[in-house]
């Protein structure tokens, strides 16, 4: 794992502590630093710092990037070498393995959405307890149920309107039949909103694939980057991280902890330095050293901070100048536990930035999984990754079928 430190002005590299320097650190201080860095963005949001971000790096900084910094690396001799056994499998065994993987994904969604499913089920049961007939009061109560479930006002009204002429609903005799029709219509609208949606992460045809992460503090950007880096590393990709969050205290250190854990390289800069310089050096190194993946962290920013949003645009311009199609993804990381606030953030970020996909974190810790339906219906921005737990493997590719299964399992019944 290589750590490259870049100066804020891209003119001179900061010196890196030598092994001797590292050995001289106080053990307690080292332990405290690692502990603080390992926090998965659960801390209170750091104070936003406005920067004069509308200026491009000077020609000198761009044409003459920082000289190569010292590199800390783990030698091949010191790293344990795992020898993979040769295994011969039959086609039947491969099929069984695929089925097991599919079952594992379904189980992950089922467990990760347990709170959302339970919360929605409880609200649905309260709604059905008041059910007497399909009249105007019924539709008013239905809209209230949907809004409480964080599916959004627009989705609630659309569902209510689409059910008014639903023959199955008019013929429903029992509460369970009413419940089935409501859920089936929700799934129908949900799938229609995602028609032709591309949920797979984009990949560059040649050269490094660049993925930029944006969002407010505390949403889980750094943790998501760390988990995604681990996935790419396990897939045999050469991964480089860019610690573009130079504003939040400890942000670069936290990402560095993930880099060491994943065994990938990282480019960092000084605290409160120019994040555009970090991005510039990172993309240069990614091209020169033939990295497959470049994951770019950015400062947690409030969407109404003009200077900080301009800084984000500046970083994107640098990436595009070096790699014309970059960034190949701009992923907005949203905390599912914030419900409708996450939807509001997505709307404003989408107006300011070309967001290509959503990462919805902490779904396992909230009953507000319905927010996925609202995002899909109102913004038509695909949810590409979801956090269904704390383990590295719990960062899952978003699958609409598995999501619907996890959200509504057991709620639709056949008499």
Beta strands, then each sheet from edge to edge (+ up, - down):
strand 1: 3-6
strand 2: 209-214
strand 3: 239-244
strand 4: 265-269
strand 5: 293-298
strand 6: 329-335
strand 7: 357-361
strand 8: 383-387
strand 9: 395-397
sheet 1: 1+ 4+ 3+ 5+ 2+ 6+ 7+ 8+ 9-
end
